[in-house]
Amino acid sequence: MKLDPTKMKDWQIAEAAEADMKPFVSLAKEMGLEEDELIPMGKQLGKVDFIKAMARLRGRPQGKYIDVTAITPTPLGEGKTTTSMGLIEGLGKIKKNVVGAIRQPSGGPTFNIKGSAAGGGLAQTIPLTAFSIRLTGDIDSITNAHNLAMVAVTSRLQHEANYSDESLAKRGLKRLDIDPSRVEMKWAMDFCAQALRNITIGKGGKMDGFEMESGFQITVSSEIMAILAVAKDLKDMRARMARIVVAYDKKGNEVTAADLDVDGAMTAWMTDAINPNLLQTVEGQPVFVHAGPFANIAIGQSSIIADELGTRLGDYHVTESGFGADIGFEKFWNLKCRFSGLVPNAVVLVATIRALKMHGGGPTVKPGLPLDAVYTKENLALLEKGCENLVAHIETIKKAGVRPVVCINSFYTDTKAEIAFVRKVAEANGALCALSEHWLKGGDGAIELAEAVVSACNEKNQFRFLYELDMPLGKRIETIAREVYGADGVTYSDTAAKKLKQYEADPDAAKLGTCMVKTHLSLSHDPDIKGRPKGWDLPISDILVYKGAGFLVPVAGAIKLMPGTCSDPAFRRIDVDVRTGKVQGLF
């Protein structure tokens, strides 16, 4: 069956491709895994036993390591995952042994407005339904591990309110004197449910819990999801679980998961989830799908574990960073690479003509509404102005000592003159550039991109971090703000200034990474400011602590850990064929 993205929806392409996809065991053996390293979960899906596989592969030379990032996107996204899948397929077309790794999608965006993040057209991850819904249960495990910590802290509050110190001691407990107004976590669920952001729990009598203000956060914002992304093995994960700051006591001291004696049980929920899932592109190349942390508040990367396996099983390993290079690549560069010890050989910067026109002053782009005609007709003036955003991201990647490869993610409305202009700007600013038509043509449409990436991988780079860990937190924040976002400086709220002083004086906190929080829709903190903003300061409103994941988290602007569902969510178009049981309508 000929797959035609101009006439078929993504789920229809996926369904047709799945009829010919490689069985899980065959795919795994083809990439060099052995039978006792596999955990099949049906014919087409399964996990890789990380401990067994790495015991055999650890001494093997590592393949070329490639990160895919993007310019500042429109709210529609600019096809980063589609490009990742297309690049993997393109490398396959030129006979390269390639493996990929991407994040698992959250149920919130999948059933809301963003879709499943499997890619699109002829550059997709399959099986689509399994990828988008449930997969192998990792997100459910994280939800349960997270909520177990909430059970531990809320039940402890109830018991300490109802029992004397003597009675607590008889139960093997000491009074933690937890401050109910400083419980740092919320309950977790993996949907966009704004009605649950702020709730009151424990209503009723003393047997019904401790009455207090609480709320819900989306599972992918959980620190446990971030831990899954950065943990190197089960021992490392177990130690990180113990360090999670669940609450503070009334004197301001940390109350950790270990203090609540819940860290071991939380880790017990994660013993299967730590093993990466193995899927494939529509053209049959292997793709690990593992972890899915928020890219604005957390690290926004697939797991270090997946990359450790991918770089040893493939001559080329393609991974992806969430959002634009100012957020996703900066965290890949200064956090993930520091934690993993892996160094990229190439970085792909995805750009679309559409997004560059928006950054040049084009009309507002809103999901669910038709694009203004300016985005489908040639307009070199808007494009030229918008390329300032492209140049900013090129410069960021070059500061890491790596030559970027700009991928022009092709739309059929792009004109030859527009494509030539973007190519000229990219090359003039020291990047390689390739046009890619992977959405329309799959791997055949990504050969130019694949060849450019191979060329970049063969160049010797001078990878370096933006800052060293002995740099004080305030200086790190300012360095990121100036060098990556283009700010003139940084300002602090009273709360943030107090915490900055506290963390800079704490030798343990000083060792933590710096995981910045800001909007993905602008280089600045303000999502309405497009292009390459000048003459502004980055306002830090708060600094959060994720000691388990190993981050201090400076917050620029307002953040919500629980997104909201829009008025026209994707779930309205998702259904099941009751004759076959197949899910329809995913995108």
Secondary structure, DSSP 8 states (H G I E B T S, - for coil): ----TTTS-HHHHHHHHHTT---HHHHHHHTT--GGGEEE-SSS-EEE-HHHHHHHHTTS---EEEEEEESS--TT---HHHHHHHHHHHHHHTT--EEEEE----HHHHTSSS---SEETTEEEESHHHHHTTTTSHHHHHHHHHHHHHHHHHHHHHHHHHS-HHHHHHTT-----EEEEEE---EEESS--GGGSSEEE--SSGGG---EEE-EEEGGGSHHHHHHHH--SHHHHHHHHHH-EEEEETTS-EEETTTTT-HHHHHHTTTTTTS-EEEEETT--EEEE-----SSSS--B--HHHHHHHHHH-SEEEEEBSS-IIIIIHHIIIIIHHHH----SEEEEEE-HHHHHHHTT-----TTS---GGGTS--HHHHHHHHHHHHHHHHHHHHTT--EEEEEE--TT--HHHHHHHHHHHHHTT-EEEEE-HHHHGGGGGHHHHHHHHHHHTS------SS-TTS-HHHHHHHHIIIII--SEEEE-HHHHHHHHHHHH-HHHHTSEE--B--SSSSSS-TT--SS--S-EEEEEEEEEETTTTEEEEEES---SS----SS-GGGG-EE-TTT--EE---
